[in-house]
Amino acid sequence: MGIELRKNCAFALVVPTSMGIRITPLNGQPVHTSDTFIMQATSAETNVASVSAYLGLPVKVLTTFVKGSPIARFIKDDLASRHMAYEGKDVPQGGPWGYRHQFNIADSGFGTRGPRVHNDRAGEVGRTLNVKDFDLDRIFGKEGVQIVHLSGLIGALSPETGIFCLELARAAKKYGTRVSFDLNYRASFWKGREKELRAIFAEIAGVSDVLVGNEEDFQLCLGIEGPEAGGKALADNIESFKGMIERVKRAYPNASVFATTLREVISVNRHMWGAIMAEGSNWHIVPPREINVLDRIGGGDGFVGGMLYAILRGWAPEKWVQFGWATGALATTMMTDYAQPADEEEVWSIWEGNARVKR
């Protein structure tokens, strides 16, 4: 079936995001016992975009920065090093108690000790993302975009960002840009705002071409019944996941691609990793396979990034889920939250289970 994409666009992929910093202890140690950390620029949406950027497709990030901040400079330099163009307003800090880029403080866990993540988002400048600060007619009309990827994390960050994502989806629809939407439910973001956010998410999902989420995402964001927690082993529960996607397809018929990842944690460093994708009336399933995990954060984003890259490249649909599975697995082998593929061959080697040295 495939997805028909616009031609002659300046950007293959555009993502709105709130950039932040992740600090991680060395050697898989817990945060509270550590005094040495590595720091990286990160966001879920740029995690997705990294696959296309590293493999040579033009990517643009829509975001906002703290004016004069050394952290903002670090983020801008990082995005440039990842081959991403960026556009965004520099917001005055407003004094020491004003705006800043959020901090994600996370260890990787090890063995039987699970990872712990602490989000420190007070004063997050990304909450000010506003549609008035971007010329959507220029971005989508004059420059041109093939796919805009939206995340529920940004949609739920603040009332302004929810409207921003909604207007991006509307502009994309106006100019023939395809819309990808990863629901990414977060309970703390939705507290007290359920009615407001359900309406925004439903409208975005209604114009989306690609819908991604797990059983919790579809149930809590869109009210679609999902598989029951616990019970059957993951590999034996695939029919329940397919049933959930069928319900989503009936509720949101504009979309032609629906996907969810499958993850079963054996230990921190050993996971069963699979995926389900529906494309039109066709099912493409990767039964869970065991993978080794260095750091699990970003694996789901890596899957979406690989799937979108395969769509942008115009490959046959069965390759979309395969490439996404492999880029998700690749992301878990890296200390960054995102996959940095050297080339397509590296990704296909992961899919094929070929870990031999390449000389």
SULMOVEN-V51298 format. One record per pair of residues at least 24 apart in sequence whose C-alpha atoms are under 10 Angstrom apart, sorted by the first residue. I is the first residue (numbers start at 1). GAP is how many residues later the second one is. D is the distance in Angstrom with one decimal. If there is no record, write none. Layout:
((I;GAP;D) (I;GAP;D))
This chain:
((1;255;9.0) (1;278;7.3) (1;279;6.8) (1;280;9.1) (1;281;8.8) (1;315;8.3) (1;316;7.3) (2;254;8.7) (2;255;9.1) (2;277;7.8) (2;278;8.6) (2;309;7.6) (2;312;7.5) (2;313;8.0) (2;314;6.9) (2;315;6.1) (2;316;9.9) (2;318;9.9) (3;175;8.5) (3;206;8.4) (3;207;9.6) (3;253;8.0) (3;254;8.8) (3;276;9.4) (3;308;7.1) (3;309;8.7) (3;311;8.0) (3;312;9.9) (3;313;10.0) (3;314;9.0) (4;142;9.4) (4;172;9.6) (4;173;9.7) (4;174;8.6) (4;307;9.3) (4;308;9.4) (4;310;8.6) (5;140;9.1) (5;141;5.8) (5;142;7.9) (5;171;8.0) (5;172;7.3) (5;173;7.0) (5;306;8.9) (5;307;7.6) (5;308;9.9) (5;309;8.7) (6;138;8.0) (6;139;7.5) (6;140;5.5) (6;141;8.8) (6;169;9.0) (6;170;6.7) (6;171;6.6) (6;172;8.3) (7;137;8.5) (7;138;8.9) (7;139;7.6) (8;135;8.9) (8;136;7.4) (8;137;8.9) (8;138;9.0) (9;49;9.3) (9;130;9.9) (9;131;8.8) (9;132;9.3) (9;133;8.6) (9;134;6.2) (9;135;4.3) (9;136;5.4) (9;137;6.5) (9;138;10.0) (9;168;9.7) (10;47;9.9) (10;48;7.1) (10;49;8.8) (10;50;9.3) (10;129;8.9) (10;130;9.4) (10;132;8.7) (10;133;5.2) (10;134;5.5) (10;135;6.5) (10;136;8.6) (11;46;7.7) (11;47;5.0) (11;48;5.6) (11;49;6.7) (11;74;9.4) (11;128;9.0) (11;129;9.3) (11;132;7.4) (11;133;6.3) (11;134;4.9) (11;135;6.6) (11;136;8.3) (11;137;9.5) (12;37;9.9) (12;40;8.3) (12;41;9.4) (12;45;6.2) (12;46;5.5) (12;47;6.1) (12;48;8.4) (12;132;8.4) (12;133;5.7) (12;134;4.9) (12;135;6.2) (12;136;8.4) (12;165;9.8) (12;296;9.8) (12;297;8.9) (12;300;7.0) (12;301;9.6) (13;35;9.9) (13;36;7.2) (13;39;7.8) (13;40;8.9) (13;44;7.9) (13;45;6.8) (13;46;5.0) (13;47;6.5) (13;48;8.7) (13;131;9.7) (13;132;6.3) (13;133;6.1) (13;134;5.0) (13;135;5.7) (13;136;7.2) (13;164;9.7) (13;165;9.6) (13;166;10.0) (13;167;10.0) (13;295;8.7) (13;296;8.9) (13;299;8.5) (14;31;9.5) (14;32;9.5) (14;35;7.9) (14;44;8.8) (14;45;5.8) (14;46;4.8) (14;47;5.9) (14;48;7.3) (14;70;9.7) (14;71;9.4) (14;72;9.4) (14;125;9.3) (14;126;9.6) (14;130;9.8) (14;131;6.8) (14;132;8.2) (14;133;6.5) (14;134;4.8) (14;135;6.3) (14;136;8.8) (14;165;9.9) (15;29;9.9) (15;30;6.2) (15;31;7.1) (15;33;8.6) (15;34;7.2) (15;44;8.0) (15;45;6.5) (15;46;5.1) (15;47;6.1) (15;48;8.5) (15;71;9.6) (15;132;8.8) (15;133;5.9) (15;134;5.2) (15;135;6.4) (15;136;8.6) (15;150;9.9) (15;153;9.8) (15;165;9.8) (16;29;7.1) (16;30;8.6) (16;44;8.6) (16;45;5.9) (16;46;4.5) (16;47;5.9) (16;48;9.4) (16;70;9.7) (16;71;9.6) (16;72;9.7) (16;110;9.8) (16;113;8.8) (16;132;8.3) (16;133;7.5) (16;134;6.7) (16;135;8.2) (16;138;7.5) (16;139;9.6) (16;145;9.3) (16;148;8.8) (16;149;7.7) (16;152;8.8) (17;25;9.8) (17;26;6.9) (17;27;7.8) (17;28;5.9) (17;29;7.3) (17;44;7.0) (17;45;6.2) (17;46;5.3) (17;47;8.2) (17;109;7.3) (17;110;9.8) (17;112;8.5) (17;132;9.8) (17;133;8.5) (17;134;8.2) (17;136;8.6) (17;137;6.3) (17;138;9.6) (17;144;9.4) (17;148;9.9) (18;24;8.8) (18;25;6.6) (18;26;8.8) (18;27;8.4) (18;28;9.3) (18;43;9.6) (18;44;8.5) (18;45;5.8) (18;46;6.9) (18;47;8.7) (18;83;8.0) (18;84;8.3) (18;106;8.2) (18;107;7.5) (18;108;4.4) (18;109;7.5) (18;110;9.3) (18;111;8.0) (18;135;9.0) (18;136;7.1) (18;139;8.9) (18;143;9.6) (19;24;5.4) (19;25;8.8) (19;26;9.0) (19;27;8.3) (19;42;9.7) (19;43;9.8) (19;44;7.1) (19;45;7.8) (19;46;8.0) (19;52;10.0) (19;53;8.7) (19;56;7.3) (19;57;9.5) (19;60;9.8) (19;82;6.6) (19;83;7.4) (19;84;9.4) (19;105;9.2) (19;106;8.7) (19;107;7.0) (20;24;9.9) (20;45;9.8) (20;51;8.5) (20;52;8.8) (20;55;7.7) (20;80;8.8) (20;81;5.0) (20;82;4.7) (20;83;5.8) (20;84;7.3) (20;100;9.9) (20;101;8.9) (20;104;8.6) (20;105;9.3) (20;106;8.7) (21;50;8.0) (21;51;9.7) (21;53;9.3) (21;54;8.1) (21;80;7.1) (21;81;6.3) (21;82;4.9) (21;83;6.0) (21;84;8.3) (21;99;10.0) (22;80;8.6) (22;81;5.8) (22;82;4.5) (22;83;5.7) (22;84;7.1) (22;85;9.8) (22;95;9.8) (22;96;9.9) (22;97;9.2) (22;314;9.0) (22;315;8.8) (23;80;7.5) (23;81;6.4) (23;82;5.2) (23;83;6.4) (23;84;8.2) (24;80;8.6) (24;81;6.4) (24;82;5.4) (24;83;5.3) (24;84;7.5) (24;93;9.7) (24;311;8.7) (24;312;9.6) (25;80;8.9) (25;81;7.6) (25;82;5.9) (25;83;8.0) (25;84;9.9) (26;81;8.4) (26;82;9.0) (26;309;9.8) (27;80;9.2) (27;81;8.5) (27;82;9.3) (27;83;9.1) (28;78;9.9) (28;79;6.3) (28;80;5.2) (28;81;5.5) (28;82;6.0) (28;83;9.7) (28;85;9.8) (28;87;8.8) (28;266;8.7) (28;267;8.6) (29;77;9.9) (29;78;6.5) (29;79;7.3) (29;80;6.8) (29;81;7.8) (29;84;9.8) (29;86;9.4) (30;76;8.2) (30;77;5.5) (30;78;7.8) (30;79;6.9) (30;80;9.2) (30;83;9.1) (30;84;9.6) (30;85;8.0) (30;86;7.8) (31;74;7.6) (31;75;6.9) (31;76;5.9) (31;77;9.4) (31;78;9.8) (31;84;9.8) (31;85;8.3) (31;86;9.1) (31;87;9.5) (32;75;9.5) (34;73;9.7) (37;68;9.6) (37;69;9.9) (37;70;9.5) (38;297;9.3) (38;298;9.8) (39;64;9.9) (39;65;9.8) (39;66;9.6) (39;297;9.4) (40;34;8.8) (40;35;8.4) (40;38;8.3) (40;64;9.8) (40;295;9.4) (40;296;7.2) (40;297;8.7) (41;30;8.8) (41;31;9.4) (41;33;7.5) (41;34;5.5) (41;35;9.0) (41;36;9.5) (41;37;6.6) (41;38;8.2) (41;60;9.9) (41;62;9.5) (41;63;9.7) (41;295;8.8) (41;296;9.1) (42;33;8.2) (42;36;9.2) (42;37;9.3) (42;60;9.7) (42;61;9.4) (42;62;8.7) (42;256;9.8) (42;294;8.2) (42;295;6.9) (42;296;8.3) (43;59;9.8) (43;61;9.6) (43;110;9.6) (43;255;9.2) (43;258;9.7) (43;294;8.2) (43;295;9.1) (44;107;8.0) (44;109;8.1) (44;110;9.4) (44;140;9.4) (44;253;9.5) (44;254;7.1) (44;256;9.2) (44;257;6.4) (44;258;9.3) (44;293;8.1) (44;294;8.5) (45;104;7.6) (45;105;7.5) (45;106;6.7) (45;107;9.9) (45;108;8.8) (45;109;8.8) (45;137;9.4) (45;253;9.9) (45;256;7.5) (45;257;10.0) (45;259;9.8) (45;260;9.0) (45;293;9.8) (46;33;8.6) (46;36;9.5) (46;38;8.9) (46;103;9.8) (46;255;8.7) (46;256;10.0) (46;259;9.1) (46;291;9.4) (46;292;8.0) (47;251;6.7) (47;252;9.1) (47;253;9.3) (47;254;5.8) (47;255;6.6) (47;256;9.8) (47;257;9.2) (47;258;7.4) (47;284;9.1) (47;289;9.0) (47;290;6.4) (47;291;4.6) (47;292;7.2) (47;293;9.5) (48;101;8.5) (48;103;10.0) (48;250;8.5) (48;251;9.6) (48;252;8.7) (48;253;4.9) (48;254;5.7) (48;255;7.8) (48;256;6.1) (48;257;4.1) (48;258;7.8) (48;259;9.5) (48;260;8.5) (48;261;9.5) (48;279;9.9) (48;280;9.7) (48;289;9.7) (48;290;7.3) (48;291;8.4) (49;33;9.6) (49;35;8.5) (49;100;8.5) (49;252;8.7) (49;253;8.7) (49;255;8.9) (49;256;5.9) (49;257;8.9) (49;259;8.8) (49;260;8.7) (49;289;8.8) (49;290;9.5) (50;29;9.4) (50;32;6.9) (50;33;8.4) (50;34;8.1) (50;251;9.5) (50;252;8.3) (50;255;7.1) (50;256;9.2) (50;259;9.8) (50;287;9.9) (50;288;6.6) (50;289;6.7) (50;290;6.8) (50;291;8.8) (51;31;9.7) (51;250;9.6) (51;251;7.2) (51;252;9.3) (51;253;9.1) (51;254;5.5) (51;255;6.1) (51;256;9.4) (51;257;8.8) (51;258;7.0) (51;273;9.6) (51;276;7.6) (51;277;9.8) (51;280;9.6) (51;287;7.9) (51;288;6.2) (51;289;6.4) (51;290;6.7) (51;291;9.7) (51;292;9.8) (51;293;10.0) (52;31;9.5) (52;32;9.6) (52;253;6.9) (52;254;7.5) (52;255;9.8) (52;256;8.0) (52;257;5.5) (52;258;9.0) (52;260;8.7) (52;261;9.7) (52;287;9.9) (52;288;9.5) (52;289;9.2) (53;26;9.9) (53;29;6.6) (53;30;5.7) (53;31;6.3) (53;32;9.6) (53;252;9.8) (53;256;9.3) (53;287;8.9) (53;288;9.6) (54;27;9.7) (54;28;6.6) (54;29;6.8) (54;30;8.9) (54;285;8.7) (54;286;6.1) (54;287;6.3) (54;288;7.3) (54;289;8.0) (54;290;10.0) (55;28;9.5) (55;254;8.6) (55;285;8.6) (55;286;6.9) (55;287;7.4) (55;288;6.2) (55;289;7.3) (56;27;8.1) (56;28;10.0) (56;287;9.2) (57;26;9.0) (57;27;9.3) (57;252;8.4) (57;255;8.8) (57;256;9.2) (58;25;7.9) (58;26;7.2) (58;27;7.9) (58;87;9.7) (59;24;7.7) (59;25;5.3) (59;26;6.2) (59;27;8.4) (59;86;9.2) (59;88;9.9) (59;89;9.9) (60;24;5.7) (60;25;4.7) (60;26;5.3) (60;27;7.5) (60;79;9.7) (60;85;9.2) (60;88;9.5) (61;24;6.2) (61;25;4.5) (61;26;6.2) (61;27;8.3) (62;24;6.0) (62;25;5.1) (62;26;5.8) (62;27;9.2) (62;67;8.8) (62;72;8.4) (63;24;6.3) (63;25;4.8) (63;26;7.4) (63;27;9.5) (63;62;9.3) (63;63;6.9) (63;64;9.9) (63;65;9.4) (63;66;6.8) (63;67;9.4) (63;70;9.9) (63;71;9.7) (64;24;4.6) (64;25;5.0) (64;26;6.2) (64;27;7.2) (64;37;9.3) (64;61;6.8) (64;62;5.9) (64;63;8.9) (64;64;7.7) (64;65;6.4) (64;66;9.2) (64;69;9.4) (65;24;6.2) (65;25;4.8) (65;26;6.0) (65;27;8.7) (65;28;9.2) (65;34;9.2) (65;35;8.2) (65;36;7.5) (65;59;9.8) (65;60;6.6) (65;61;7.5) (65;63;9.7) (65;64;9.7) (66;24;5.5) (66;25;5.0) (66;26;6.0) (66;27;5.7) (66;28;9.4) (66;32;9.5) (66;33;6.7) (66;34;6.1) (66;35;7.2) (66;58;9.4) (66;59;6.6) (66;60;9.2) (67;24;5.2) (67;25;5.0) (67;26;6.3) (67;27;9.5) (67;32;9.4) (67;33;9.4) (68;24;7.8) (68;25;8.0) (69;24;8.0) (69;30;9.9) (69;31;8.1) (69;32;9.0) (71;29;8.5) (71;30;7.2) (71;31;10.0) (72;28;8.7) (72;29;7.4) (75;26;9.4) (82;258;8.7) (87;46;9.8) (87;47;8.4) (88;41;8.6) (88;42;10.0) (88;45;7.7) (88;46;7.8) (89;39;9.6) (89;40;8.6) (89;41;9.5) (89;44;6.9) (89;45;8.7) (90;35;9.5) (91;34;7.6) (91;35;9.8) (91;37;8.7) (92;33;9.6) (93;30;9.5) (93;32;8.6) (97;25;9.6) (97;26;7.8) (98;24;9.3) (98;25;6.2) (98;26;8.9) (98;27;8.9) (99;24;4.7) (99;25;5.9) (99;26;5.2) (99;27;9.0) (99;28;9.5) (99;29;9.5) (100;24;5.3) (100;25;5.5) (100;26;8.6) (101;24;5.8) (101;25;7.4) (101;26;10.0) (102;24;8.3) (106;191;9.2) (107;188;8.7) (107;190;9.7) (108;160;8.2) (108;161;9.4) (108;185;9.6) (108;186;7.5) (108;187;5.3) (108;188;7.3) (108;189;8.0) (108;227;8.6) (109;158;9.6) (109;159;6.4) (109;160;8.4) (109;185;9.0) (109;186;7.8) (109;187;9.2) (110;157;8.0) (110;158;5.5) (110;159;6.6) (110;183;9.6) (110;184;8.6) (110;185;9.1) (111;155;9.2) (111;156;5.5) (111;157;5.0) (111;158;6.0) (111;159;8.3) (112;154;9.0) (112;155;5.7) (112;156;6.3) (112;157;8.7) (113;154;8.3) (113;155;7.0) (113;156;10.0) (114;151;9.9) (114;153;8.0) (114;154;5.9) (114;155;9.5) (115;153;7.6) (115;180;8.7) (115;181;8.6) (115;182;9.1) (117;180;9.6) (124;33;9.5) (126;28;8.4) (126;31;8.0) (126;32;8.9) (126;34;9.8) (126;35;8.2) (127;27;8.3) (127;28;10.0) (127;29;9.4) (127;30;5.9) (127;31;5.5) (127;32;8.3) (127;33;7.1) (127;34;6.4) (127;35;9.6) (128;29;9.2) (128;30;7.8) (128;31;9.2) (128;32;6.5) (128;33;7.0) (128;36;9.9) (129;25;9.1) (129;28;9.4) (129;29;8.7) (129;30;9.6) (129;31;6.4) (129;32;5.5) (129;33;9.2) (129;34;9.3) (129;35;7.0) (129;36;9.4) (130;29;9.5) (130;30;5.7) (130;31;6.3) (130;32;9.1) (130;33;7.7) (130;34;5.6) (130;35;9.2) (130;37;9.8) (131;29;7.9) (131;30;8.1) (131;31;9.8) (131;32;7.4) (131;33;4.9) (131;34;8.3) (131;35;9.3) (131;36;7.0) (131;37;8.0) (132;28;10.0) (132;32;8.6) (133;31;9.8) (134;30;9.5) (134;34;9.9) (136;31;8.5) (136;32;7.3) (136;34;9.9) (136;35;6.6) (136;36;8.8) (137;34;7.4) (137;35;9.5) (137;37;9.5) (137;38;8.6) (139;29;10.0) (139;32;9.3) (139;33;9.6) (140;28;9.0) (140;31;6.9) (140;32;6.5) (140;33;9.6) (140;34;8.7) (140;35;6.3) (140;36;8.6) (140;37;7.4) (141;30;8.6) (141;31;8.9) (141;33;8.8) (141;34;6.1) (141;35;9.1) (141;36;9.4) (142;33;9.7) (144;28;9.5) (144;31;8.1) (144;32;9.2) (144;33;7.9) (145;27;8.1) (145;30;8.7) (145;31;8.6) (145;32;5.9) (145;33;8.3) (146;26;9.0) (146;29;9.7) (146;30;8.0) (146;31;5.1) (146;32;6.1) (146;33;8.7) (146;166;7.8) (147;25;8.2) (147;29;9.2) (147;30;5.6) (147;31;4.6) (147;32;5.7) (147;33;6.9) (147;62;9.4) (147;63;9.7) (147;161;8.3) (147;162;10.0) (147;164;9.5) (147;165;8.0) (148;24;7.2) (148;29;6.9) (148;30;6.4) (148;31;5.2) (148;32;6.1) (148;33;8.5) (148;60;9.7) (149;29;8.6) (149;30;6.1) (149;31;4.6) (149;32;5.9) (149;33;7.8) (149;59;9.6) (149;61;9.0) (149;155;9.6) (149;156;9.5) (149;159;8.9) (150;29;7.5) (150;30;6.0) (150;31;4.8) (150;32;6.4) (150;33;8.3) (150;34;9.8) (150;54;8.9) (150;58;9.5) (150;61;9.9) (151;29;8.4) (151;30;5.7) (151;31;4.9) (151;32;5.9) (151;33;6.4) (151;34;9.2) (151;50;9.9) (151;61;9.5) (152;29;7.5) (152;30;6.2) (152;31;4.5) (152;32;4.8) (152;33;6.2) (152;34;8.2) (152;37;9.7) (152;45;9.4) (152;48;9.9) (152;49;7.7) (152;52;9.9) (152;61;9.8) (152;65;9.2) (152;69;8.7) (153;29;8.7) (153;30;7.6) (153;31;5.8) (153;32;7.0) (153;33;7.2) (153;36;8.0) (154;29;9.8) (154;30;9.1) (154;35;9.8) (155;28;8.8) (155;29;9.4) (155;30;9.8) (155;34;9.6) (155;42;8.0) (155;45;7.9) (155;46;7.6) (155;49;9.5) (156;27;9.8) (156;28;9.4) (156;29;8.5) (156;30;8.3) (156;31;9.9) (156;32;9.6) (156;33;5.9) (156;34;6.8) (156;37;8.8) (156;38;9.8) (156;40;9.5) (156;41;6.7) (156;42;9.8) (156;44;9.0) (156;45;8.9) (157;29;9.7) (157;31;9.9) (157;32;6.4) (157;33;8.8) (158;31;8.3) (158;32;9.8) (158;35;9.9) (158;39;9.9) (159;34;9.4) (159;37;8.7) (159;38;8.8) (162;34;9.2) (162;35;7.6) (162;38;6.9) (162;39;8.6) (162;42;10.0) (163;37;7.8) (165;35;8.7) (165;36;9.3) (165;39;7.9) (166;34;6.7) (166;35;8.3) (166;37;7.5) (166;38;6.1) (166;39;9.9) (166;41;9.9) (167;37;9.2) (168;36;9.2) (169;34;8.9) (169;35;6.2) (169;36;9.2) (169;37;9.7) (169;38;7.1) (169;39;7.7) (170;33;9.4) (170;34;8.2) (170;37;7.9) (170;38;9.9) (172;35;9.1) (172;36;9.6) (173;34;7.1) (173;35;8.7) (173;36;9.9) (177;32;9.5) (178;29;8.9) (178;30;7.2) (178;31;6.0) (178;32;8.1) (178;77;9.8) (179;25;8.6) (179;26;8.9) (179;28;7.2) (179;29;4.7) (179;30;5.3) (179;31;6.4) (179;32;8.7) (179;76;8.9) (180;24;9.4) (180;25;8.8) (180;27;9.3) (180;28;5.9) (180;29;6.0) (180;30;4.5) (180;31;6.1) (180;32;7.8) (180;75;9.1) (180;77;9.1) (180;78;9.8) (180;124;9.3) (180;128;8.4) (181;24;6.9) (181;26;9.5) (181;27;6.4) (181;28;8.1) (181;29;6.2) (181;30;5.1) (181;31;6.2) (181;32;8.6) (181;74;10.0) (181;77;9.8) (181;123;9.9) (182;26;10.0) (182;28;8.3) (182;29;6.1) (182;30;4.6) (182;31;5.8) (182;32;9.3) (182;35;8.8) (182;36;9.9) (182;76;10.0) (182;77;9.3) (182;78;9.6) (182;118;9.9) (182;119;9.0) (182;122;8.2) (183;28;7.7) (183;29;6.4) (183;30;5.5) (183;31;8.4) (183;33;9.6) (183;34;5.8) (183;35;7.3) (183;37;9.5) (183;38;7.0) (183;39;8.9) (184;28;8.5) (184;29;6.6) (184;30;8.3) (184;32;9.0) (184;33;6.1) (184;34;9.2) (184;37;8.6) (185;28;8.5) (185;29;9.2) (185;31;7.4) (185;32;5.2) (185;33;8.5) (185;34;9.5) (185;35;7.2) (185;36;6.5) (186;30;9.8) (186;31;8.6) (186;34;9.4) (186;35;9.4) (187;33;8.9) (190;30;9.6) (190;31;9.2) (194;26;9.1) (194;27;8.5) (197;24;7.9) (197;25;9.6) (198;24;6.5) (198;25;8.6) (202;49;9.7) (202;50;8.7) (203;49;9.7) (205;43;9.8) (205;46;9.5) (205;47;6.8) (205;48;9.6) (205;49;8.5) (205;50;7.9) (206;45;8.5) (206;46;5.5) (206;47;7.6) (206;48;6.3) (206;49;7.5) (207;45;8.3) (207;46;9.1) (207;47;6.2) (207;48;7.2) (208;44;8.4) (208;45;9.3) (208;46;6.6) (208;47;5.4) (208;48;8.6) (208;49;9.2) (209;43;9.5) (209;44;9.2) (209;45;6.4) (209;46;4.0) (209;47;5.6) (209;48;6.4) (209;49;8.6) (210;44;9.1) (210;45;5.6) (210;46;6.4) (210;47;4.7) (210;48;5.9) (210;49;7.9) (210;68;9.9) (210;69;9.3) (210;94;10.0) (210;98;9.0) (211;34;9.7) (211;37;9.0) (211;38;9.4) (211;41;9.1) (211;44;6.8) (211;45;8.4) (211;46;6.3) (211;47;4.9) (211;48;6.5) (211;49;8.8) (211;66;9.9) (211;67;10.0) (212;33;9.8) (212;45;8.4) (212;46;5.8) (212;47;4.9) (212;48;5.8) (212;49;8.7) (212;65;9.1) (212;88;9.9) (212;92;7.8) (213;32;9.6) (213;45;8.3) (213;46;6.7) (213;47;5.4) (213;48;7.8) (213;87;9.5) (213;91;10.0) (214;27;8.8) (214;30;9.6) (214;31;9.7) (214;45;8.3) (214;46;5.4) (214;47;6.8) (214;48;8.2) (214;86;9.9) (215;25;9.8) (215;26;7.5) (215;29;7.5) (215;30;9.1) (215;45;8.2) (215;46;9.7) (215;47;10.0) (217;43;9.9) (218;26;8.3) (218;27;8.9) (218;29;9.8) (218;30;7.7) (218;42;10.0) (219;25;9.1) (219;29;9.7) (222;26;8.6) (222;29;9.2) (222;30;10.0) (223;25;9.4) (223;28;10.0) (224;24;6.5) (224;27;8.4) (233;31;8.4) (234;28;7.3) (234;29;7.6) (234;30;6.7) (234;38;8.6) (234;39;9.6) (234;40;9.2) (234;53;9.0) (234;54;7.6) (235;27;8.7) (235;28;9.8) (235;29;9.2) (235;37;9.2) (235;38;10.0) (235;39;8.7) (235;51;9.9) (235;52;6.5) (235;53;6.3) (235;54;9.5) (236;51;9.7) (237;25;9.9) (238;24;8.8) (238;37;9.4) (238;38;8.1) (238;47;8.8) (238;49;8.4) (238;50;9.8) (241;35;8.0) (242;34;7.7) (242;35;8.8) (242;36;8.4) (242;41;8.7) (242;43;9.7) (245;31;9.2) (245;32;8.8) (245;33;7.7) (246;32;8.7) (246;35;9.7) (249;29;9.0) (249;31;9.2) (249;32;9.8) (253;27;9.8) (255;24;9.1) (255;25;8.6) (256;24;5.3) (256;25;8.8) (257;24;9.6) (257;25;9.6) (257;26;9.9) (257;60;9.6) (258;25;9.7) (259;24;9.9) (259;25;9.4) (259;26;9.7) (259;44;9.8) (259;45;8.7) (259;48;9.4) (259;62;8.4) (260;25;10.0) (260;40;8.9) (260;43;9.2) (260;44;9.2) (260;61;9.8) (261;24;9.9) (261;25;9.2) (261;27;9.4) (261;38;9.4) (261;39;6.9) (261;42;7.7) (261;43;9.1) (261;60;9.6) (261;63;9.5) (261;64;8.2) (261;67;9.3) (262;24;8.9) (262;25;8.4) (262;26;6.8) (262;27;9.8) (262;38;9.4) (262;63;9.8) (263;25;7.4) (263;26;9.4) (263;27;9.7) (263;36;9.8) (263;37;9.4) (264;24;8.1) (264;25;9.7) (264;26;9.1) (265;25;9.6) (266;24;9.0) (267;25;9.6) (267;26;9.1) (268;24;8.9) (268;25;7.0) (268;26;8.2) (268;27;8.2) (268;28;7.9) (269;24;4.4) (269;25;6.1) (269;26;7.8) (269;27;8.3) (269;63;9.3) (269;64;9.8) (270;24;8.9) (270;26;9.8) (271;25;9.1) (271;58;9.8) (273;26;9.6) (273;52;7.9) (273;53;9.7) (273;55;8.9) (273;56;7.7) (274;29;9.9) (274;47;9.5) (274;48;9.6) (274;50;10.0) (274;51;6.8) (274;52;9.7) (274;54;9.7) (274;55;9.6) (275;25;10.0) (275;28;8.7) (275;46;7.1) (275;47;8.6) (275;49;8.6) (275;50;6.7) (276;45;7.5) (276;46;10.0) (276;49;9.6) (277;30;9.7) (277;40;9.3) (277;41;8.9) (277;43;8.6) (277;44;6.4) (277;45;9.9) (278;39;9.4) (278;40;9.8) (278;43;9.5) (279;38;7.2) (279;39;8.9) (279;41;9.8) (280;37;9.9) (282;35;9.1) (282;36;9.2) (283;34;9.7) (283;35;8.7) (284;33;8.1) (284;34;6.0) (284;35;9.0) (284;36;8.9) (284;37;6.9) (284;38;8.7) (285;33;8.8) (285;36;7.6) (285;37;8.7) (286;35;7.5) (286;36;7.3) (286;39;7.8) (288;37;9.9) (290;39;9.9) (291;38;7.0) (291;39;9.6) (291;41;8.8) (291;42;9.4) (291;59;9.9) (291;62;9.8) (292;37;8.3) (292;38;9.8) (292;40;7.8) (292;41;7.4) (293;36;8.0) (293;37;9.1) (293;38;8.9) (293;39;5.2) (293;40;5.7) (293;41;8.6) (294;36;9.9) (294;37;9.0) (294;38;5.7) (294;39;4.9) (294;40;6.5) (294;41;7.1) (295;36;8.1) (295;37;5.1) (295;38;6.5) (295;39;6.6) (295;40;6.1) (295;41;8.2) (295;42;8.0) (296;32;9.4) (296;33;9.0) (296;35;7.7) (296;36;5.0) (296;37;8.1) (296;38;8.8) (296;39;9.0) (296;40;9.9) (296;41;8.1) (297;34;8.1) (297;35;7.0) (297;37;9.5) (297;38;8.8) (297;39;8.4) (297;40;5.6) (297;41;8.3) (298;30;7.6) (298;31;9.6) (298;32;9.9) (298;33;6.3) (298;34;7.0) (298;36;9.5) (298;37;9.8) (298;38;8.2) (298;39;4.6) (298;40;5.6) (298;41;8.0) (299;25;9.8) (299;26;9.0) (299;27;9.8) (299;28;7.9) (299;29;4.5) (299;30;6.4) (299;31;7.8) (299;32;5.4) (299;33;5.6) (299;34;9.2) (299;35;9.8) (299;38;7.7) (299;39;7.5) (299;40;8.2) (300;24;9.1) (300;25;8.9) (300;27;9.2) (300;28;6.0) (300;29;8.9) (300;31;8.7) (300;32;9.3) (300;38;9.6) (301;26;9.0) (301;27;6.9) (301;30;8.5) (301;36;8.5) (301;37;7.4) (301;38;8.8) (302;24;8.4) (302;25;5.3) (302;26;4.1) (302;27;7.6) (302;28;7.6) (302;29;5.8) (302;30;8.6) (302;35;8.6) (302;36;6.2) (302;37;5.9) (302;38;9.4) (303;24;5.6) (303;25;4.1) (303;26;7.8) (303;27;9.1) (303;28;8.5) (303;36;9.3) (304;24;7.8) (305;33;9.2) (305;34;8.6) (306;33;9.1) (306;35;9.9) (306;41;9.1) (319;29;10.0) (322;25;9.5) (322;26;8.4) (322;28;9.9) (322;29;6.8) (322;30;9.7) (323;24;6.9) (323;25;7.0) (323;27;9.1) (323;28;7.2) (324;27;9.4) (325;25;9.1) (325;26;7.4) (326;24;5.7) (326;25;5.2) (326;26;8.9) (326;27;9.6) (327;24;8.7))
